[in-house]
Amino acid sequence: MIGAPITVAWNAKEDLLDLPATARTRPDREQVRDLLYRFHRRCADADLPELQRLATTVETWWPEILAFLHTGITNAGSEGTNRVIKTIARDAYGFRNPGNQPLRTRCATTRRARGHLDAR
């Protein structure tokens, strides 16, 4: 069947998404273990190289994932700021005055603090 690998990959993705859904809910060890086992079992049974690579990646990052599940703390804010800085640097490439790049970066990353991104 043509759609079988897609269905298997979709189900593995859904199994993986069940893990971060438990964040900030104080999941117990058995619940996390069962969800992780279900994800790894589906990846192993699928015999798809992409899912095996995904399972390896999850295994590699498991200490960090587990820390997020228990604390709910992420580095999303710093990653977002870093993305903005890199985008500004890429946009400013080739300008005549290299001193303008730090000014542009500071302007782009401090808008909220200066009241320019007020949600009202």
N, C-alpha and C positions, 0 to 999 in steps of 0.2 A: 504494500500500500504506500502511495506516494507521501501522504501526510503523516505517516507514523512517526518519523524522526522529529517532525515539528511538534507533534502532540507530546512526545516524550520530553523534549526540551522544554516545552511550555510547563508541563507538570513539575519538572525539576526546578524550574524558576519559581513556581508557586510554592513549592516546598521550601526553597531557600528564603523566600520572602516571609514565610511564617516565623523565621527566627527573629529578624529585627522587629516584628510586630509585638514581640514579648518585652521589648525594651521598656523600661520605666514601670513595669508591672510586677517587679520582683519575682521573676520566674525561678522555680526551684530546679535543682540539678536534674531531676528525672525528666522534667518537661523539656529542658534544653537538650538533654541527651537524646530523647526520643525524636525530637524534631531534626536534630543533626543526623541521627542514624537514618531516618526516613529519606533525607536529602541524599546522603552518601549511598544508600542502597539503590535509590532510583538512578543515580549517576553510574553506579557500577553495573546495574542490569541493562542500562541503555546501550552500552557498547558504542557510544559516540565519542570521538576524540575531543570534541569541544566540551562535552560535559565532564569528561575525565580531567581536562585541564582546569575547568571551573572548580571541580572538587579539590584539586591540588591547591589552587589559589585560596580557597576557603580554609583548607587545612593549614596553609602557610600563615594566613592572617588570623587564625583562630584565637590566639591570646588577645588581640586587639578587638575582635568581634565580641568575645566574651566580656571584655571590660566594658564595651558599649552596652551590652545587654544588662549588665548589673548596675551601671552608673547612669546610663543615658547621656553621657557626655561625649560630644564629637568635636572634631576640629574643623567643622564646616565653615565657621566664620573666618578663620585664618586662611583656609583654602580659597574662599571666595575673594578675599582681599588680595591674595597672591595672584589669582586669575585676572583681576582688574589691573594690577600693576603690570603684569606681563602684556596684557592687551594694550595698555597705554604705551608701554615701551615699544611694542611692535608698530603702533600707529605713528609714533614720533620718530621712527627710524628715518634718517636722511635729513632731518631738520638742520639748519645751519648753526643754531645755538644749542649745544648739548646741555646747557644749564636749564633750558626750559623743560626738559624731561622730568627732573625731580619735582618741579613746580606742578606740572600736569598730573603727575602721580599723586602728589599730596592733595591736590584739588579734587581728584576723582575719588580718593579713598576717605576723605573727611567730609563729604557732603552732608551726611546725616548729622554729624556733630555740629556742623555750621548751620543746621536748620533748613537745608535745601531739599531734604527728602522727607518732609513731614507728611505723615499718613493721613492727615485730616482732609 
